[in-house]
Amino acid sequence: MSEELLDHKGRPRIAVTGMGIKCPAGTDLESVWSTMRAGRSMAATIDLFDASPLDVRFACQVPHHFDPVDYFGAKEARRQDRVTHLGFGAAADAIEHAGELNVDPERCAVVAATGVGGLTTLEENCHIFYEKGPSRVSPFFVPMMMPNATAGVISMRYGFTGPAFCVSTACAAGTNAIGEGVRLIRDGSADVVIAGGTEAFTAVTVAAFARMGALSRRNDDPASASRPFDVDRDGFVIAEGAAFLVLEPMERALARGATIHGEVAGYGRNSDAYHITAPSPGGAGAARCMQLALEDAGLEPAEIGHINAHGTSTDLNDSAEAEAIRKVFGDAPPPVTAPKGVLGHMIGGAGAAEAVISLLALRDEILPPTANLTTIGEDIALDVVHGSERPVSARPAISNSFGFGGHNASLVLRRVG
């Protein structure tokens, strides 16, 4: 293999040849990118279910024109949870976007992340159990709610018989899924990997996060609620959505004439081992995670052109991430953007969606603004892009995801060509 097809450790370089997304900003790449560049928040009153009894009555939903019947047919759609509807839809779009893969089914893997899995099915069947009795529980309850359902459905629909599994590391899951997909190719376990994450939410989900004090309570103005790094941030906005990438060795992608949308050059993951929900003091775990990703990519901090921040809009997490970034990048870190101002927090789907957005930013050399950021918090000593989009160099980007349980994951993404 020629040297330009290998990374600094002699491993195959990993090309991104397909991307698919179903998220609050849209259901196709260019619609999502247009919304991101406009910096328009997608938070609005919930209409997926009756949210009137809830303390927090808004969220970021996938547009209603998304119809799972388009991907499954009516009968099969009824036998899948919404989390699988969204995940399979994004994965199918990514596979179509990649073109003719011509892959041995045994050499194609699927890594599908989610924070929890089929919560819609779980909640609906719990109501049925207590109101109508056990005989009315759906016979499809288990296969619809299990977290690995999306991975299984993708593999079955396409006949991919390589490894197919679920990653469930809360808010870091989508990023972990992509990173673990990279590792499958590097270690020779697969030639092509379909990797990403998906999440759906329910009334109980919203109520639970609200009880934790994690959600913004701006019911009177939902569109202004998600405000990463702002002095007035008061919690995140729950969201649903999914995104998937098609990964393959650079050599293979070039040989089949694929369009290459970028490269996953580095992956870091570790654990805080500190607290089930709070970040480690000073963002120590997050800082080390970014360092691991840079080392994996063979890059120095000064070579990074921008940072896609986890940026949840919560007080502790934004502050810890800002401190972590300065530990790694010094007093003048590269510009930062936080998509959750527009998208809300898609939990297991967030990191995968933000990888897609980072690759689109590298493609067009444009950073989308962080929505709702008007005054940067005093504890946030960063150059956070806000107000309007900003030109940026095509130097590599780093994308962060940090999850409950102390899970940290970072990707280094690079433009190709």
N, C-alpha and C positions, 0 to 999 in steps of 0.2 A: 504494500500500500504506500503511495507517495506521501511525503512528509506533510503536504498541505492538507491531507485528509485525516491527519492524526493531531491530537492535541499535545500539550507540552509534556504529558506523561506517556506518550505513545499510544493512547487510547483513541478509538474512533471518535471523530467529531460528530456531534448530534445535530442534525438538521430538523427544523420544523417545516413540514411540507403541507400541513392542513390545519385549519382552525375553524371551530364552530362555537357559537355562543347563543344562549337564550337568557336574557337578563332584563332588568327593569328598563335599561336604556334602549332595548330593541332586540330583535330576533335574528338579525344578520349583521355581519361584520361592519359594513359601511354605515348602517343606521346607528349602531352603537357608537362608532367612532365619531360620527357627526354630533351626537348628543354629548359625548364626552368633551369634544372640543368647544361646544357651546357652554359647558359648565352648568347645565340645567339640572337641578335636583329632580329626581323621580319620586320622591316621597309624597304620598297622598293618602287620603282616608281609605282604609281597607274595605274592599267589596268582595273579596273571595269568600267571606263568611260574615255573619253578623258580629261586628266588633263593638256594638253599643254597650255591652256590659263591662268592657275592659277599661282599665285606667289609661292605657295607651291604645289609641284607635287608628293609628296610621302605620304605614310600612311602605316598602318599595316592592311592587309586584311586576311580574312579567306582563307585557301588553296582552290584552284579551284576544288579539288576532292569532296568537299562538294556539294551535289546535292539535292535540296529540293524535287525533284521528288521522291526520295527514301522514303520520309516521307509523301508526299501528293498525289502522282500521278500527271501526267502532267496537267490535267485540273484544279485540285484544286490548284496546285502550282501557276498557272497563276493568281489566284484570291487572292493571299496573297502577302503582301509586304515582302521585304527581311528581315526586322526586325522580322517579324513573322516566316519566314523560319528558321532563326537562332535560335530564341527563342523556337519555337516548337521542333526543332531538338534536342536542348540541354535538354529540359524538357522530351521528349520521351526517350532519352538515360538514364536520371536519373531515370525515372519510371521503365525502364527495369532493370537497375542496382540494384534497390531496391528489386527485386523479387516480388513474389505474395503478393500484399498488403491486399487482402481480407477485403476491407474497404467498409462500407456503403457509397454509393455515396453522401448522404446528409451530411456526416461527413468528406468529403474530400474537402479542400479549395485550391485555386490557388491564389498566389500573384506574379504577373509578372511586373517587373519594366522596365521602359525605360525613357531616357531623354526627348525624343520628340515624338517618334512613327514612322509612315510610311512616312518618308521624301522622299524616292525614289518615292513612288506613288504621293505625293504632287508635287514634282518637275516635274515629267513627265507630269502630268495632267495640270499643269500651262502652260507648253510649248504647249500642245495640245489646251488648251483654247484660247491662244492668237494667235496661228498659224493657227488653223483649225476651231475654233469656239466652242461654248458651246455644240452643239449637239454631239461633238466627245468626250466629257469628259466621262470617264469610269463610268458605272452604279455601279461599285464596288469601286469607289473612296473613299467614306466615310468609309465603313467597312474595307478597306485596310489601310487607313492612321490613323485611330483613335488609340490613345495610348493604349487603353484597348483591342485592337484586339487580342494580344497574349494571354492574360488571358482568353478571351472568347473562342478562338480556342482550347486551352488546355482543358478547362472544357468541351466543346462540344465533342471533339474527344474521350474523356474518359468517358463522362457521369457523371462527378463530379458536383453535384448540390449544394454543399456547397458554401460559399462565394467565389467569383472570382472577383478580382479587380486589378487595376493598381496603382503602386506607381511611381510618377514622381518628384523626388527631385534631378534632374541633376546628378552629379557625385556620389552622395550618394545613389542613388536609389536602386542599387542592394543589398547593405548592408541593407538598410531600409526594402526591401522586405523580406529578410531572418529574420530580427528582428521582423517584424510585423507578420510573419508566426509563430515564436516562441510564440508571445503573443496570437495568436488565439488558440494554443494548451493549453497554460497555463490557459486561461480564460474559457476553456471548449467549445469553439465554433467549434473546429475541432479535429479529431483524427489523420489525416494525412494532411500535407500541402506540396504542390509543390511550391517552392519559388525560385525566381532568377531574373535575368535581362537580357536585350537584347538591342542591338543598331546596327544601320547601318548608313552609312554616304553617302552624295552626294557631287557633285561639289560645290553647294551653301554652304553646311556645311563647307567644307574646306575653301572656300573663306571668309566666315564670321568669322571663328576663326582666320584666317590669318589677316584679317582687324583689329581684336581686339588686335593683337600682341601676341596672346597666343601660336602660333605654332612655333616650330623650323623651320628655313629656310635653313637647310643644304641640299639643292637639289643636291649638288655635292657628298654628302656622306650620304645618308639616314640612313644607318645602324648604324651610330654613333650619330644620332640626339637625340634620347631619352636617357638622361643621368641624372637620378635622383640624386640629392644631389652633383653633380659634380660642380667644380668651373666654368666650361665653359657651364653650362646648359643655353639654350636660348629659351626654350619653349617645349611644349609637342608634341607628334605625335598622330594624330587622328587615331582611330582604330575602327573596327567593331567586333562584337562577342557576345556570350551569354553563360550563365552558370546557372544551376538550381540545387537545392538540394531537396531531399525528407526528410521531417522532421516528426517525430512521437514521442510519449512519450517513454521513455526508457523501461517502463514496457511492452508496446505493442510490441516493436521491439524484446525484448527478448522472449516474449511469442510465437511469430511466427517464431523464429529461424533466424531472419534477421542478416546479416553481418552489424556490426555497424562501421561506418567509422569515427566516432568522435561525439562530443557533442557540441551543442551551449549552453554555460554555462551562458553567459551574453550578454546584449544588452543595449547600451546607444545611445540616440539621443537628439539633441538640436539644437538651432539656434544661429548664431552669432549676428543677429539683428544689423549688422554694415554696410555692403556694398553688392551690388548685385553680384560682382565678386571677390573682394579682401577679404582675411581672416581678422579676427579681430586682432588688434595689439597684438603681442606677442603670437598669437595662443591661446588666452584665451578660445574661444569657443571650440576648438579642445581638449584642456586640460580637460575642464570640461566634455566633451563627453566621453573621455577615463575613467575619474573617475567614471562617471555614469555606464559605462559598467562593471568596476571592482566591484563596489558596488552591481550591479545586480547579479554578479557571486559569491559574497561573498569572494573575493580575495583581497590580498594586492599587491601593485605594485611589491614587491620583489618576488612574486610567479610566475610572468610572465617570460617565457623562451625566447620568441622572439616577435618582432613587425613586422607585415606586414604593411608597411607604404603606405599612399596614394601616396606619392612620384611622383608627376606629371612631374618633370623636368622643372618646372617654377621657376623663381627666388623667388617671394614672397611666394608662397605656400610651397615650400620645406623649406624655412627659417622659416616660421611660424610653420610648423609641427615639425621641429627639436626643436624649442623653447618649443612647447607644450609638447613634449615627455620629455624633461628635467624637466619641471615643475612637471610632474606627477611622473617620475621615478628617478629624482635626477641626480647627476653628473656622475653616472655610470649605465646608462640604459642598458637593455638587447640588444643583437644584433638586427639590423634592416635590412630588405630586401625590395626591391621595384620592383615588377614584371613589372611595366610599362616600364622599360628599355628594356625588351624583347617584351612585348605585345603592347606597345603604350597605349593610353588611350581610353578604350571602353565605356566611359561615363556611361550610365545606366547599362551596363553589367559589368563594371570594378569590383565593389565590390563583386559581386557574383563569378566572376572568381577568384578573389583573396582569397575568402573564400575557394574555392576548392583547390587552390594552398597551402594555409596555412594548410589545413587538410592533404594534401599529404606530406607536410613537417613534420608534427607531426607523420604521419604514419612511415616514413623512418628515422626520426630524422636527417634530412638534410636540411640546408638552401640553396636555390639557390642563385647564385651571382647576384648582381645588375649590369646589362649590362651597358657597356660604362663608368662606373665610374673609372676614373684614378686618379684624385686628388680631395679629398673631400673639398668642399667649406669651407672657414674660418668661415662662419656663421653656419656650420653644425657640432655641437659638439656631434657626434654620432658614434657608432661603426657600420658602414654600411658594410655589407658583400659584397665583390667585389673581382674580380680576379678569384676566383674559389669557388665552393660550400664549405660549412663548416658543420661539425657535430654540432648538437645542442641537448640539453636535450629534453625530452618529456614533459616538463612542459607546462602549457597552453600558448596559443598565443593570441595576440590581433591584430585585423585587422581593419584598419581605412579607411574611405571614407569621403571626405569633398567636398561639391558641391557648384556651383554657386547658389546664393540666400541665402548663409550663412547656408546651411544645413549640419549638422555633424552627422555621424553615426559610431559606433564602435561595433564590436562583440568580445566576448571572446570565443575562441574555445579550446576544450580540447580533448586529446586522451583518448580513452576508451580501457581498457585491456592492 
